[in-house]
């Protein structure tokens, strides 16, 4: 049996926000991809996930249950590459 975790996920500019319930065994990469798909974020960018509640960047390979506790706020942030135009 897989436990579910209730979280708040938002974009870095805070224009999009949702309260979601996800399986604790789901990968962070899958959560990021779901946000990109659902919110139609630019697909030509790379994204990272930041647990705003805990002040940590979450590796994409990690599982949601390892990265967050119920009620945490997670933020999908574009990865900015210096020196590109």
Backbone as ProteinMPNN parsed JSONL, in Angstrom:
{"seq_chain_A": "XXXXXXXXXXXXXXXXXXXXXXXXXXXXXXXXXXXXXXXXXXXXXXXXXXXXXXXXXXXXXXXXXXXXXXXXXXXXXXXXXXXXX", "coords_chain_A": {"N_chain_A": [[0.838, -1.189, 0.0], [0.599, 2.154, -0.885], [1.363, 5.265, 0.501], [-0.257, 8.452, 0.416], [0.589, 11.873, -0.175], [-0.306, 15.074, 0.759], [0.155, 18.109, -0.809], [1.229, 21.466, -1.639], [1.743, 22.79, -4.746], [3.491, 25.009, -6.835], [4.238, 27.547, -9.335], [7.353, 29.289, -9.93], [6.919, 32.024, -10.298], [4.586, 32.297, -9.02], [2.095, 32.398, -10.256], [0.629, 30.233, -10.85], [-0.898, 27.697, -8.993], [-1.545, 24.849, -7.007], [-3.313, 22.585, -4.922], [-2.408, 19.396, -4.229], [-2.656, 15.799, -4.183], [-0.463, 13.278, -3.969], [1.136, 10.125, -4.717], [3.417, 8.829, -2.381], [5.536, 7.39, -3.354], [5.96, 8.314, -5.89], [8.06, 9.717, -8.401], [10.042, 12.689, -8.175], [10.735, 13.813, -10.593], [8.608, 12.979, -12.217], [6.556, 14.433, -11.025], [7.345, 17.067, -11.58], [7.187, 16.966, -14.399], [4.44, 16.547, -14.71], [3.446, 18.989, -13.775], [4.527, 20.744, -15.684], [3.203, 19.807, -17.978], [0.429, 20.088, -17.252], [0.196, 22.829, -16.704], [1.06, 23.909, -18.987], [3.725, 24.836, -19.332], [6.763, 26.234, -20.708], [8.292, 23.928, -22.868], [10.858, 23.821, -23.722], [12.6, 24.327, -21.714], [14.53, 23.469, -18.777], [13.639, 22.169, -15.588], [13.571, 22.503, -12.015], [12.816, 21.346, -8.701], [11.869, 22.953, -5.776], [11.675, 22.675, -2.332], [9.973, 24.818, -0.687], [9.079, 25.171, 1.898], [10.98, 23.86, 3.459], [13.296, 24.884, 2.491], [14.988, 23.665, 0.592], [16.543, 22.297, -2.341], [15.25, 19.839, -4.433], [16.337, 16.73, -5.563], [15.703, 15.41, -8.814], [15.601, 12.678, -9.025], [14.718, 11.742, -6.637], [12.14, 10.444, -4.463], [8.789, 11.542, -3.898], [7.839, 11.179, -1.272], [10.209, 11.179, 0.171], [11.086, 13.697, -0.213], [9.284, 15.559, 0.729], [6.936, 16.59, 3.249], [3.538, 16.173, 4.412], [1.598, 19.0, 3.546], [3.706, 20.643, 2.828], [5.144, 23.228, 0.748], [5.861, 23.156, -2.594], [7.915, 24.263, -5.214], [8.057, 24.76, -8.645], [10.739, 25.491, -10.549], [12.361, 27.202, -13.214], [15.454, 26.159, -14.653], [18.076, 28.253, -14.798], [20.508, 29.206, -17.098], [23.583, 30.63, -17.048], [24.916, 33.151, -19.189], [23.637, 32.558, -21.553], [21.503, 33.411, -24.316]], "CA_chain_A": [[0.0, 0.0, 0.0], [1.375, 3.383, -0.994], [0.769, 6.415, 1.172], [-0.366, 9.681, -0.361], [1.057, 13.084, 0.495], [-0.99, 16.289, 0.303], [1.141, 19.179, -0.965], [0.912, 22.602, -2.49], [2.772, 22.971, -5.77], [3.286, 26.284, -7.529], [5.321, 27.993, -10.195], [8.242, 30.245, -9.275], [6.317, 33.365, -10.329], [3.39, 32.131, -8.197], [0.871, 32.63, -11.018], [-0.105, 28.967, -10.868], [-0.775, 27.042, -7.691], [-2.536, 23.795, -6.835], [-3.167, 21.659, -3.81], [-2.461, 18.08, -4.849], [-2.379, 14.619, -3.377], [0.324, 12.394, -4.822], [1.699, 8.942, -4.065], [4.737, 9.111, -1.814], [6.54, 6.694, -4.162], [6.102, 8.96, -7.202], [9.332, 10.431, -8.513], [9.985, 14.146, -8.292], [10.77, 14.097, -12.031], [7.237, 12.821, -12.702], [5.78, 15.56, -10.495], [7.731, 18.235, -12.38], [6.63, 16.795, -15.738], [2.99, 16.753, -14.618], [3.226, 20.432, -13.667], [4.835, 21.316, -17.007], [2.112, 19.42, -18.876], [-0.853, 20.658, -16.831], [0.218, 24.293, -16.746], [1.578, 24.285, -20.304], [4.967, 25.595, -19.179], [7.632, 26.036, -21.881], [8.917, 22.609, -22.866], [12.263, 23.948, -24.093], [13.352, 24.691, -20.506], [14.689, 22.45, -17.742], [13.038, 22.625, -14.339], [13.948, 21.881, -10.765], [11.783, 21.48, -7.687], [12.371, 23.46, -4.505], [10.763, 22.587, -1.207], [10.022, 26.162, -0.103], [8.857, 25.02, 3.332], [12.219, 23.409, 4.103], [14.428, 25.614, 1.93], [15.915, 22.738, -0.055], [16.32, 21.873, -3.722], [14.965, 18.412, -4.405], [16.819, 16.026, -6.743], [14.638, 14.829, -9.635], [15.596, 11.229, -8.836], [14.163, 11.431, -5.323], [10.707, 10.159, -4.371], [8.045, 12.62, -3.233], [7.789, 10.882, 0.158], [11.504, 11.525, 0.762], [11.352, 15.112, -0.466], [8.294, 16.469, 1.303], [5.985, 16.162, 4.267], [2.212, 16.733, 4.127], [1.447, 20.436, 3.739], [4.843, 21.402, 2.305], [4.963, 23.972, -0.49], [6.894, 22.838, -3.573], [7.929, 25.259, -6.28], [8.693, 24.365, -9.905], [11.545, 26.63, -10.986], [13.182, 26.95, -14.399], [16.9, 26.188, -14.431], [18.653, 29.338, -15.587], [21.886, 28.961, -17.491], [24.262, 31.909, -17.221], [25.633, 33.379, -20.434], [22.858, 32.219, -22.759], [20.518, 34.414, -24.725]], "C_chain_A": [[0.879, 1.247, 0.0], [0.639, 4.517, -0.302], [0.721, 7.595, 0.22], [0.073, 10.857, 0.49], [0.304, 14.265, -0.103], [-0.005, 17.444, 0.341], [0.525, 20.359, -1.693], [2.068, 22.721, -3.472], [2.445, 24.246, -6.526], [4.454, 26.56, -8.459], [6.138, 29.042, -9.458], [7.657, 31.651, -9.254], [4.988, 33.418, -9.568], [2.087, 32.468, -8.926], [0.019, 31.375, -11.096], [0.163, 28.247, -9.557], [-1.88, 25.997, -7.586], [-2.241, 23.002, -5.568], [-3.385, 20.276, -4.403], [-2.227, 16.989, -3.819], [-1.692, 13.62, -4.296], [0.832, 11.202, -4.015], [3.103, 9.259, -3.574], [5.855, 8.455, -2.619], [6.753, 7.295, -5.535], [7.416, 9.731, -7.248], [9.089, 11.934, -8.646], [9.99, 14.538, -9.767], [9.37, 13.99, -12.631], [6.351, 13.973, -12.246], [6.08, 16.837, -11.279], [7.104, 18.143, -13.764], [5.121, 17.011, -15.743], [2.654, 18.235, -14.528], [3.464, 21.119, -15.01], [3.685, 21.033, -17.974], [0.803, 20.135, -18.519], [-0.91, 22.167, -16.975], [0.771, 24.821, -18.067], [2.791, 25.226, -20.191], [5.838, 25.334, -20.41], [8.365, 24.686, -21.799], [10.392, 22.658, -23.261], [13.145, 24.371, -22.921], [13.494, 23.461, -19.612], [14.152, 23.033, -16.449], [13.61, 21.854, -13.156], [12.806, 22.099, -9.786], [12.433, 21.919, -6.387], [11.294, 23.272, -3.451], [10.902, 23.904, -0.449], [9.887, 26.09, 1.416], [10.157, 24.699, 4.058], [13.469, 24.111, 3.571], [15.453, 24.727, 1.257], [15.527, 22.499, -1.51], [16.22, 20.357, -3.7], [15.496, 17.755, -5.675], [15.663, 15.356, -7.486], [14.517, 13.318, -9.431], [14.952, 10.8, -7.514], [12.663, 11.143, -5.418], [10.03, 11.274, -3.571], [8.026, 12.412, -1.718], [9.084, 11.186, 0.89], [11.724, 13.033, 0.739], [10.438, 16.058, 0.298], [7.442, 15.782, 2.358], [4.625, 16.756, 3.913], [2.155, 18.231, 4.472], [2.601, 21.281, 3.23], [4.466, 22.116, 1.011], [6.155, 23.668, -1.386], [6.772, 23.8, -4.741], [8.702, 24.73, -7.485], [9.416, 25.597, -10.436], [12.324, 26.273, -12.245], [14.655, 27.014, -14.014], [17.467, 27.241, -15.358], [20.113, 29.05, -15.848], [22.53, 30.326, -17.786], [24.947, 31.973, -18.576], [24.88, 32.996, -21.69], [21.866, 33.317, -23.061], [19.41, 33.759, -25.476]], "O_chain_A": [[1.8, 1.363, 0.808], [-0.562, 4.704, -0.497], [1.558, 7.72, -0.674], [-0.055, 10.841, 1.714], [0.277, 14.44, -1.321], [0.596, 17.731, 1.376], [-0.552, 20.261, -2.282], [3.232, 22.75, -3.073], [1.284, 24.533, -6.82], [5.501, 25.916, -8.393], [5.672, 29.621, -8.476], [7.873, 32.395, -8.298], [4.35, 34.468, -9.49], [1.085, 32.787, -8.286], [-1.178, 31.447, -11.376], [1.295, 28.193, -9.077], [-3.009, 26.228, -8.019], [-1.088, 22.781, -5.199], [-4.424, 20.012, -5.009], [-1.68, 17.223, -2.741], [-2.275, 13.171, -5.283], [0.942, 11.265, -2.791], [3.886, 9.89, -4.285], [6.998, 8.911, -2.576], [7.627, 6.847, -6.277], [7.833, 10.325, -6.253], [8.062, 12.374, -9.163], [9.319, 15.495, -10.152], [8.986, 14.815, -13.46], [5.493, 14.436, -12.998], [5.169, 17.598, -11.604], [6.548, 19.124, -14.257], [4.583, 17.596, -16.683], [1.684, 18.69, -15.135], [2.683, 21.978, -15.42], [3.249, 21.924, -18.703], [0.151, 20.716, -19.387], [-1.951, 22.722, -17.328], [0.93, 26.029, -18.244], [2.866, 26.258, -20.858], [5.665, 24.317, -21.082], [8.976, 24.36, -20.782], [11.099, 21.656, -23.149], [14.305, 24.731, -23.114], [12.687, 22.534, -19.678], [14.203, 24.245, -16.235], [14.065, 20.718, -13.284], [11.933, 22.936, -10.014], [13.423, 21.335, -5.947], [10.143, 23.66, -3.649], [11.834, 24.083, 0.335], [10.517, 26.866, 2.134], [10.404, 25.21, 5.151], [14.56, 23.959, 4.121], [16.652, 24.993, 1.333], [14.348, 22.498, -1.865], [17.003, 19.678, -3.036], [15.138, 18.184, -6.772], [14.755, 14.802, -6.866], [13.448, 12.746, -9.644], [14.677, 9.617, -7.31], [12.007, 11.566, -6.37], [10.636, 11.869, -2.68], [8.181, 13.371, -0.962], [9.07, 11.426, 2.097], [12.455, 13.577, 1.567], [10.775, 17.226, 0.495], [7.26, 14.565, 2.35], [4.562, 17.747, 3.185], [2.6, 18.66, 5.536], [2.499, 22.507, 3.198], [3.586, 21.671, 0.275], [7.305, 23.886, -1.006], [5.673, 24.111, -5.199], [9.852, 24.307, -7.363], [8.793, 26.615, -10.735], [12.883, 25.18, -12.346], [15.057, 27.811, -13.165], [17.349, 27.127, -16.578], [20.863, 28.694, -14.939], [22.075, 31.068, -18.656], [25.491, 30.978, -19.056], [25.426, 33.097, -22.788], [21.442, 34.057, -22.173], [18.475, 34.432, -25.91]]}, "name": "protein", "num_of_chains": 1, "seq": "XXXXXXXXXXXXXXXXXXXXXXXXXXXXXXXXXXXXXXXXXXXXXXXXXXXXXXXXXXXXXXXXXXXXXXXXXXXXXXXXXXXXX"}
